[in-house]
Amino acid sequence: MPMQEKVEAQSILSMNSVEVLYDNVMLAIKGVSVQVPKGKMIALLGSNGAGKSTTLKAISGLLKAERGRISRGEIKFNGTDITEVLAQKRVGMGICHVVEGRHVFEHLTPDENLTAAAPLGMSRSVLNVEKEKIYNYFPRLAERRNSQSGYLSGGEQQMLAIGRALVTQPSLLMLDEPSLGLAPFLVSEIFDILQKINQEEGVSVLLVEQNALAALEIVSEGYLIENGRVVMHGTAEELKSNSDIQEFYLGGGEGTDFHNVKHYSRRKRWLS
């Protein structure tokens, strides 16, 4: 079996040389290739505007709502080409995308939010089992299950957004900046829970993060995206020990977020 086919066979998601155009003019990502092995956690790292969120939207099928389209390349999920598949059908196949910004129904309770997110045809008994599983992972939600979601803290709303995704019983969970705006102790708590879900449920995870240090603590591999291109790929340990990653994205090993990275005078070697 050729190497590429072997890699794809071991991957739940295979993204090959994908280009995305917005308004048929702006090239947002340029030949991005990403593999998510079954049951693994993978991170997409990079600064604002690098193309990370666009990559997730290409996978989940949300590009059309923003006048974007895949102009080249292919995306396979469990061996099936989904490049042209509608977003709703992708959810039914097992792909769930938690977009940036903690979008929940603020006028509903957490319990009602979970019910609203359940797939059509899910029985009440299965839904109740899924809810209890989610409440076990997120005890804070269990305590607030009957409160109005608009009054939850930012961290609790992020937990609810992840819970809404889990109730669809995904095999691939994609999260866009789950740490954004949260205190470090909440980021640590949520990331620990994500790791537990991955290990106990076997859910593959694709994580977009600007908090590189936190992400590299829980994933097995990472891809660094800059200017719409993958410029580096390696294991978490390889990326953490890379001198360029340390200098530009880990604050010399102190864990600086991408949000705080200033423009630097020396160009990165991989962009020269």
VOBA-1610 file (N, C-alpha, C; in pm, whole numbers, padded with zeros to 5 digits, always signed):
BEGIN
Met+00085-00119+00000Met+00000+00000+00000Met+00089+00125+00000Pro+00066+00221-00095Pro+00143+00345-00095Pro+00133+00417+00038Met+00239+00493+00073Met+00244+00559+00203Met+00125+00650+00227Gln+00084+00731+00124Gln-00028+00823+00141Gln-00156+00748+00174Glu-00181+00637+00104Glu-00301+00558+00129Glu-00297+00496+00269Lys-00178+00455+00313Lys-00164+00396+00446Lys-00196+00499+00554Val-00145+00623+00536Val-00172+00731+00632Val-00320+00761+00637Glu-00385+00769+00520Glu-00528+00798+00514Glu-00610+00688+00580Ala-00568+00564+00565Ala-00641+00452+00624Ala-00639+00458+00777Gln-00533+00514+00833Gln-00520+00525+00978Gln-00580+00655+01032Ser-00629+00740+00941Ser-00680+00871+00980Ser-00831+00876+00973Ile-00892+00944+01071Ile-01036+00968+01063Ile-01061+01084+00968Leu-00963+01178+00962Leu-00974+01293+00872Leu-00846+01307+00792Ser-00863+01328+00663Ser-00749+01349+00575Ser-00778+01469+00486Met-00703+01574+00505Met-00719+01698+00428Met-00598+01712+00338Asn-00620+01712+00207Asn-00508+01706+00113Asn-00504+01826+00020Ser-00400+01909+00035Ser-00371+02023-00054Ser-00494+02111-00078Val-00561+02148+00029Val-00685+02226+00017Val-00657+02375+00007Glu-00721+02437-00092Glu-00720+02582-00106Glu-00862+02634-00087Val-00877+02748-00021Val-01008+02808+00002Val-01009+02950-00050Leu-01112+02981-00129Leu-01133+03115-00183Leu-01254+03179-00117Tyr-01243+03307-00082Tyr-01357+03385-00037Tyr-01393+03484-00148Asp-01523+03492-00180Asp-01572+03583-00284Asp-01502+03561-00418Asn-01453+03437-00441Asn-01383+03402-00564Asn-01259+03488-00590Val-01211+03555-00486Val-01097+03645-00503Val-00986+03618-00403Met-01023+03618-00273Met-00921+03611-00169Met-00886+03466-00135Leu-00759+03431-00150Leu-00711+03297-00119Leu-00676+03293+00030Ala-00760+03222+00109Ala-00745+03222+00255Ala-00649+03114+00304Ile-00660+02995+00248Ile-00560+02891+00278Ile-00508+02835+00148Lys-00380+02795+00148Lys-00308+02768+00024Lys-00241+02631+00029Gly-00316+02529-00008Gly-00259+02395-00015Gly-00236+02331+00119Val-00333+02347+00212Val-00319+02292+00347Val-00348+02141+00348Ser-00258+02065+00409Ser-00276+01921+00427Ser-00265+01888+00576Val-00368+01822+00631Val-00371+01787+00772Val-00428+01646+00787Gln-00365+01566+00872Gln-00416+01432+00902Gln-00451+01425+01051Val-00570+01372+01080Val-00609+01347+01219Val-00623+01197+01238Pro-00524+01132+01303Pro-00534+00988+01328Pro-00654+00956+01418Lys-00710+00839+01397Lys-00827+00798+01476Lys-00793+00794+01624Gly-00878+00861+01704Gly-00862+00860+01849Gly-00755+00950+01904Lys-00696+01036+01820Lys-00588+01124+01865Lys-00636+01268+01879Met-00554+01349+01947Met-00578+01492+01961Met-00469+01567+01885Ile-00512+01654+01793Ile-00420+01727+01707Ile-00448+01876+01723Ala-00343+01958+01723Ala-00358+02103+01736Ala-00320+02174+01606Leu-00396+02279+01575Leu-00360+02373+01470Leu-00318+02502+01540Leu-00192+02540+01523Leu-00137+02656+01591Leu-00106+02766+01490Gly-00102+02889+01537Gly-00069+03000+01450Gly-00127+03130+01501Ser-00084+03240+01443Ser-00130+03372+01488Ser-00266+03405+01428Asn-00324+03518+01468Asn-00450+03564+01413Asn-00440+03580+01262Gly-00542+03534+01190Gly-00545+03550+01045Gly-00459+03452+00969Ala-00404+03351+01038Ala-00315+03256+00971Ala-00390+03158+00881Gly-00521+03135+00911Gly-00600+03041+00831Gly-00651+02923+00911Lys-00635+02926+01043Lys-00675+02813+01128Lys-00827+02793+01127Ser-00901+02901+01151Ser-01047+02891+01156Ser-01104+02853+01020Thr-01046+02907+00914Thr-01090+02872+00778Thr-01071+02723+00752Thr-00962+02668+00804Thr-00936+02524+00788Thr-01048+02443+00853Leu-01088+02481+00975Leu-01197+02410+01043Leu-01327+02424+00965Lys-01356+02543+00915Lys-01481+02565+00840Lys-01483+02485+00711Ala-01367+02467+00649Ala-01360+02384+00529Ala-01397+02240+00562Ile-01355+02194+00680Ile-01383+02056+00721Ile-01529+02038+00760Ser-01586+02137+00830Ser-01725+02125+00879Ser-01828+02167+00776Gly-01785+02232+00668Gly-01879+02272+00564Gly-01943+02408+00586Leu-01884+02491+00672Leu-01944+02621+00704Leu-01894+02734+00615Leu-01815+02703+00514Leu-01760+02808+00428Leu-01867+02881+00348Lys-01965+02806+00300Lys-02066+02864+00210Lys-02139+02980+00275Ala-02164+02972+00406Ala-02234+03080+00477Ala-02154+03209+00477Glu-02023+03200+00452Glu-01937+03318+00451Glu-01883+03347+00311Arg-01953+03295+00210Arg-01916+03315+00069Arg-01776+03262+00039Gly-01746+03149+00102Gly-01619+03083+00077Gly-01643+02948+00009Arg-01540+02896-00056Arg-01550+02764-00119Arg-01412+02702-00132Ile-01411+02569-00137Ile-01287+02497-00162Ile-01262+02499-00312Ser-01151+02558-00353Ser-01122+02572-00496Ser-01025+02464-00546Arg-00963+02393-00452Arg-00867+02289-00491Arg-00847+02196-00374Gly-00813+02070-00404Gly-00785+01972-00299Gly-00908+01892-00260Glu-00891+01804-00160Glu-01001+01720-00115Glu-00994+01696+00034Ile-01110+01666+00093Ile-01119+01632+00234Ile-01190+01497+00245Lys-01127+01403+00313Lys-01186+01271+00333Lys-01212+01248+00482Phe-01328+01191+00511Phe-01364+01157+00648Phe-01398+01009+00653Asn-01321+00935+00731Asn-01335+00788+00734Asn-01332+00729+00594Gly-01244+00784+00510Gly-01225+00732+00375Gly-01322+00783+00271Thr-01424+00859+00311Thr-01524+00912+00219Thr-01494+01057+00184Asp-01497+01090+00056Asp-01474+01227+00013Asp-01594+01314+00053Ile-01570+01413+00138Ile-01679+01500+00186Ile-01662+01644+00136Thr-01574+01665+00039Thr-01542+01800-00007Thr-01666+01879-00045Glu-01765+01813-00105Glu-01886+01883-00151Glu-02009+01848-00066Val-01992+01775+00042Val-02106+01734+00126Val-02157+01851+00208Leu-02290+01863+00221Leu-02350+01972+00298Leu-02314+01961+00446Ala-02307+02078+00511Ala-02265+02084+00652Ala-02353+01998+00742Gln-02484+02002+00722Gln-02575+01926+00807Gln-02549+01776+00797Lys-02518+01731+00676Lys-02489+01588+00658Lys-02358+01550+00725Arg-02264+01641+00727Arg-02135+01613+00793Arg-02155+01592+00943Val-02247+01669+01003Val-02278+01648+01145Val-02332+01507+01165Gly-02422+01465+01076Gly-02477+01330+01085Gly-02373+01221+01067Met-02264+01253+00996Met-02155+01157+00975Met-02064+01148+01097Gly-02074+01249+01187Gly-01992+01243+01309Gly-01893+01356+01326Ile-01907+01463+01245Ile-01818+01578+01257Ile-01891+01689+01332Cys-01833+01738+01440Cys-01895+01848+01514Cys-01794+01960+01536His-01837+02082+01509His-01751+02199+01511His-01800+02297+01617Val-01721+02318+01721Val-01753+02418+01823Val-01684+02547+01780Val-01763+02641+01727Val-01705+02763+01671Val-01659+02856+01783Glu-01575+02952+01746Glu-01524+03048+01843Glu-01638+03136+01895Gly-01639+03164+02023Gly-01734+03260+02076Gly-01842+03205+02168Arg-01837+03073+02200Arg-01930+03015+02298Arg-02076+03045+02263His-02120+03002+02144His-02257+03026+02101His-02352+02927+02168Val-02431+02976+02262Val-02534+02896+02328Val-02664+02976+02327Phe-02776+02908+02349Phe-02904+02978+02360Phe-02915+03036+02500Glu-02891+03167+02512Glu-02881+03229+02644Glu-03012+03230+02720His-03127+03227+02649His-03256+03231+02717His-03300+03094+02767Leu-03225+02989+02727Leu-03257+02853+02772Leu-03163+02811+02884Thr-03202+02711+02960Thr-03115+02654+03063Thr-03011+02564+02995Pro-02903+02528+03064Pro-02809+02431+03008Pro-02878+02302+02967Asp-02970+02255+03050Asp-03039+02130+03018Asp-03120+02144+02890Glu-03187+02258+02872Glu-03264+02282+02750Glu-03172+02299+02630Asn-03055+02359+02651Asn-02957+02372+02543Asn-02913+02235+02492Leu-02888+02143+02585Leu-02846+02008+02545Leu-02958+01937+02469Thr-03081+01954+02514Thr-03195+01894+02445Thr-03208+01950+02304Ala-03191+02082+02290Ala-03204+02146+02159Ala-03095+02101+02062Ala-02979+02062+02115Ala-02868+02020+02029Ala-02876+01874+01988Ala-02964+01798+02050Ala-02973+01654+02021Ala-03017+01630+01877Pro-02962+01530+01810Pro-03000+01499+01673Pro-03147+01456+01665Leu-03208+01484+01552Leu-03345+01438+01528Leu-03350+01286+01535Gly-03447+01234+01603Gly-03460+01089+01612Gly-03392+01028+01733Met-03315+01107+01809Met-03254+01053+01930Met-03362+01031+02036Ser-03368+00912+02091Ser-03472+00882+02190Ser-03443+00955+02321Arg-03549+00974+02400Arg-03534+01044+02527Arg-03438+00967+02620Ser-03445+00835+02616Ser-03359+00756+02705Ser-03212+00772+02669Val-03182+00772+02537Val-03043+00792+02492Val-02998+00934+02526Leu-03087+01031+02504Leu-03055+01170+02536Leu-03021+01186+02684Asn-03099+01122+02769Asn-03075+01132+02914Asn-02940+01072+02951Val-02904+00960+02886Val-02773+00898+02910Val-02662+00994+02868Glu-02677+01056+02751Glu-02576+01150+02701Glu-02565+01271+02793Lys-02678+01321+02841Lys-02676+01436+02932Lys-02599+01404+03060Glu-02627+01288+03118Glu-02560+01252+03243Glu-02410+01235+03222Lys-02374+01182+03106Lys-02233+01167+03073Lys-02166+01305+03068Ile-02234+01401+03004Ile-02181+01538+02992Ile-02173+01603+03129Tyr-02276+01584+03213Tyr-02274+01642+03347Tyr-02164+01581+03434Asn-02131+01455+03408Asn-02021+01392+03482Asn-01887+01454+03442Tyr-01872+01488+03314Tyr-01749+01552+03268Tyr-01742+01697+03316Phe-01858+01763+03322Phe-01864+01905+03359Phe-01956+01924+03480Pro-01905+01895+03601Pro-01988+01909+03722Pro-02044+02049+03741Arg-01972+02153+03693Arg-02022+02290+03704Arg-02155+02304+03630Leu-02166+02238+03515Leu-02292+02244+03439Leu-02404+02173+03513Ala-02370+02062+03577Ala-02471+01987+03653Ala-02530+02075+03763Glu-02444+02155+03826Glu-02491+02244+03933Glu-02579+02356+03879Arg-02557+02395+03753Arg-02629+02508+03696Arg-02729+02464+03588Arg-02763+02337+03584Arg-02841+02284+03473Arg-02977+02352+03455Asn-03032+02410+03561Asn-03164+02474+03552Asn-03157+02626+03560Ser-03035+02681+03550Ser-03018+02827+03548Ser-03027+02876+03403Gln-03055+03005+03387Gln-03057+03061+03252Gln-02914+03072+03202Ser-02890+03020+03080Ser-02753+03010+03029Ser-02685+03145+03011Gly-02763+03250+02991Gly-02705+03383+02975Gly-02636+03433+03100Tyr-02667+03371+03214Tyr-02607+03413+03341Tyr-02489+03324+03381Leu-02454+03228+03298Leu-02337+03144+03326Leu-02210+03226+03304Ser-02103+03187+03372Ser-01974+03252+03348Ser-01922+03212+03210Gly-01818+03283+03164Gly-01760+03250+03034Gly-01712+03106+03027Gly-01648+03060+03134Gly-01600+02921+03136Gly-01713+02821+03132Glu-01822+02851+03205Glu-01938+02761+03207Glu-02006+02759+03070Gln-02011+02873+03003Gln-02069+02876+02868Gln-01984+02796+02769Gln-01851+02802+02787Gln-01764+02722+02701Gln-01786+02573+02725Met-01802+02535+02852Met-01833+02396+02884Met-01966+02354+02822Leu-02064+02443+02824Leu-02194+02412+02765Leu-02183+02398+02613Ala-02103+02484+02551Ala-02083+02474+02406Ala-02022+02339+02369Ile-01927+02294+02449Ile-01865+02162+02425Ile-01967+02052+02452Gly-02047+02068+02559Gly-02152+01970+02590Gly-02253+01959+02478Arg-02293+02072+02418Arg-02387+02070+02305Arg-02328+01991+02188Ala-02197+02001+02168Ala-02133+01924+02062Ala-02132+01775+02095Leu-02104+01742+02221Leu-02094+01602+02261Leu-02226+01528+02251Val-02337+01601+02270Val-02468+01535+02267Val-02501+01482+02127Thr-02430+01531+02025Thr-02449+01479+01889Thr-02372+01349+01866Gln-02299+01303+01967Gln-02220+01179+01963Gln-02118+01182+01848Pro-02031+01285+01846Pro-01935+01296+01735Pro-01824+01195+01745Ser-01765+01164+01629Ser-01641+01086+01628Ser-01522+01179+01605Leu-01548+01300+01551Leu-01446+01404+01538Leu-01501+01533+01598Leu-01434+01582+01703Leu-01473+01706+01768Leu-01371+01814+01734Met-01417+01922+01673Met-01329+02033+01636Met-01363+02154+01721Leu-01262+02216+01781Leu-01284+02330+01870Leu-01199+02448+01825Asp-01264+02565+01812Asp-01196+02685+01768Asp-01176+02779+01887Glu-01053+02790+01933Glu-01014+02880+02042Glu-01096+02862+02170Pro-01105+02740+02224Pro-01184+02721+02347Pro-01130+02796+02468Ser-01003+02839+02464Ser-00944+02908+02580Ser-00963+03059+02575Leu-01019+03110+02465Leu-01025+03254+02444Leu-01101+03326+02555Gly-01035+03421+02620Gly-01097+03504+02722Gly-01115+03438+02857Leu-01058+03319+02875Leu-01077+03247+03001Leu-00952+03257+03090Ala-00975+03254+03220Ala-00864+03255+03316Ala-00783+03127+03302Pro-00653+03132+03331Pro-00566+03014+03315Pro-00617+02889+03387Phe-00674+02903+03508Phe-00720+02784+03580Phe-00838+02719+03510Leu-00923+02800+03442Leu-01035+02744+03367Leu-00987+02676+03239Val-00887+02737+03174Val-00829+02675+03055Val-00774+02537+03090Ser-00701+02530+03201Ser-00644+02403+03245Ser-00753+02301+03274Glu-00860+02345+03339Glu-00971+02254+03373Glu-01039+02201+03248Ile-01069+02291+03152Ile-01137+02249+03029Ile-01049+02158+02946Phe-00919+02190+02936Phe-00829+02106+02857Phe-00812+01968+02920Asp-00809+01962+03052Asp-00801+01832+03120Asp-00925+01748+03089Ile-01041+01813+03087Ile-01166+01741+03057Ile-01168+01694+02912Leu-01119+01777+02819Leu-01111+01737+02678Leu-01022+01614+02662Gln-00911+01614+02733Gln-00820+01499+02728Gln-00888+01373+02783Lys-00966+01390+02888Lys-01038+01277+02948Lys-01144+01224+02852Ile-01217+01314+02785Ile-01318+01274+02687Ile-01252+01197+02573Asn-01139+01247+02526Asn-01066+01181+02418Asn-01025+01039+02458Gln-00975+01024+02580Gln-00925+00894+02625Gln-01038+00797+02656Glu-01146+00846+02716Glu-01253+00757+02761Glu-01357+00729+02652Glu-01382+00826+02565Glu-01484+00808+02462Glu-01424+00773+02325Gly-01293+00792+02310Gly-01229+00763+02181Gly-01260+00866+02075Val-01306+00984+02116Val-01339+01091+02022Val-01209+01156+01973Ser-01192+01164+01842Ser-01077+01235+01786Ser-01101+01384+01801Val-00995+01461+01825Val-01008+01604+01851Val-00912+01683+01763Leu-00966+01786+01698Leu-00885+01882+01623Leu-00904+02017+01689Leu-00796+02070+01747Leu-00803+02186+01834Leu-00729+02304+01773Val-00801+02414+01749Val-00738+02538+01705Val-00710+02622+01829Glu-00586+02663+01847Glu-00549+02735+01969Glu-00441+02839+01944Gln-00453+02953+02014Gln-00344+03050+02018Gln-00262+03033+02145Asn-00320+02965+02243Asn-00245+02933+02365Asn-00165+02806+02336Ala-00051+02825+02272Ala+00028+02712+02222Ala+00074+02619+02332Leu+00120+02675+02444Leu+00174+02592+02550Leu+00067+02500+02608Ala-00053+02555+02633Ala-00163+02473+02686Ala-00202+02364+02588Ala-00209+02398+02459Ala-00249+02300+02358Ala-00148+02187+02346Leu-00019+02222+02346Leu+00085+02121+02327Leu+00100+02028+02448Glu+00038+02064+02560Glu+00040+01977+02677Glu-00057+01860+02663Ile-00159+01873+02576Ile-00262+01767+02569Ile-00269+01696+02434Val-00210+01752+02328Val-00219+01689+02197Val-00098+01600+02172Ser-00112+01513+02071Ser+00002+01428+02035Ser+00084+01490+01922Glu+00017+01567+01834Glu+00085+01631+01722Glu+00030+01771+01701Gly+00107+01853+01632Gly+00061+01987+01600Gly+00104+02030+01462Tyr+00024+02120+01403Tyr+00055+02182+01274Tyr+00063+02332+01297Leu+00168+02395+01250Leu+00181+02539+01258Leu+00142+02599+01123Ile+00041+02686+01125Ile-00008+02750+01003Ile+00028+02897+01006Glu+00087+02945+00898Glu+00118+03087+00881Glu+00083+03128+00739Asn+00016+03242+00726Asn-00020+03295+00594Asn-00089+03191+00506Gly-00176+03110+00568Gly-00254+03014+00491Gly-00183+02888+00451Arg-00062+02867+00504Arg+00016+02747+00469Arg+00061+02675+00595Val+00072+02542+00586Val+00134+02465+00693Val+00284+02480+00678Val+00348+02538+00779Val+00492+02562+00770Val+00572+02468+00861Met+00502+02397+00949Met+00571+02304+01038Met+00472+02200+01089His+00516+02076+01102His+00434+01968+01155His+00525+01875+01233Gly+00481+01835+01351Gly+00560+01742+01430Gly+00485+01699+01554Thr+00549+01614+01633Thr+00489+01574+01760Thr+00488+01694+01853Ala+00407+01684+01959Ala+00401+01794+02056Ala+00539+01820+02116Glu+00612+01715+02145Glu+00745+01731+02205Glu+00841+01798+02107Glu+00834+01760+01980Glu+00920+01821+01879Glu+00891+01971+01866Leu+00764+02007+01867Leu+00728+02147+01852Leu+00769+02227+01976Lys+00747+02169+02094Lys+00784+02240+02217Lys+00934+02265+02226Ser+01013+02173+02170Ser+01159+02186+02180Ser+01219+02264+02063Asn+01137+02299+01962Asn+01189+02372+01847Asn+01220+02516+01886Ser+01339+02564+01853Ser+01383+02696+01898Ser+01298+02809+01841Asp+01254+02796+01714Asp+01171+02899+01655Asp+01034+02905+01723Ile+00976+02788+01751Ile+00847+02783+01821Ile+00861+02847+01959Gln+00968+02814+02028Gln+00990+02870+02161Gln+01003+03022+02156Glu+01078+03072+02057Glu+01103+03216+02050Glu+00979+03294+02012Phe+00908+03246+01908Phe+00799+03326+01854Phe+00663+03296+01915Tyr+00644+03173+01968Tyr+00510+03135+02012Tyr+00501+03088+02157Leu+00613+03056+02217Leu+00608+03014+02356Leu+00677+03114+02447Gly+00711+03229+02395Gly+00772+03333+02478Gly+00901+03286+02543Gly+00982+03213+02466Gly+01106+03160+02522Gly+01081+03050+02622Gly+00964+02983+02605Gly+00930+02874+02695Gly+00842+02916+02810Glu+00798+03042+02814Glu+00716+03090+02925Glu+00567+03083+02896Gly+00530+03035+02776Gly+00389+03012+02749Gly+00312+03134+02706Thr+00374+03229+02638Thr+00303+03346+02590Thr+00199+03306+02488Asp+00077+03362+02498Asp-00027+03336+02399Asp+00008+03405+02269Phe-00045+03352+02156Phe-00024+03416+02027Phe-00080+03559+02028His-00188+03584+02106His-00248+03716+02113His-00145+03821+02154Asn-00047+03782+02234Asn+00048+03877+02291Asn+00178+03886+02213Val+00189+03808+02105Val+00313+03809+02029Val+00321+03938+01946Lys+00430+04014+01962Lys+00448+04139+01889Lys+00511+04111+01753His+00500+04210+01664His+00572+04198+01537His+00722+04195+01568Tyr+00791+04109+01501Tyr+00932+04096+01531Tyr+01013+04134+01408Ser+01136+04180+01430Ser+01217+04233+01321Ser+01281+04119+01240Arg+01321+04013+01309Arg+01385+03902+01237Arg+01279+03812+01177Arg+01280+03797+01045Arg+01179+03713+00981Arg+01198+03568+01019Lys+01087+03499+01031Lys+01095+03356+01063Lys+01166+03284+00949Arg+01247+03188+00984Arg+01324+03118+00882Arg+01233+03046+00783Trp+01117+02995+00832Trp+01032+02916+00742Trp+00953+03003+00645Leu+00953+03138+00665Leu+00883+03226+00571Leu+00980+03299+00478Ser+01109+03278+00495Ser+01206+03350+00412Ser+01235+03274+00284
//
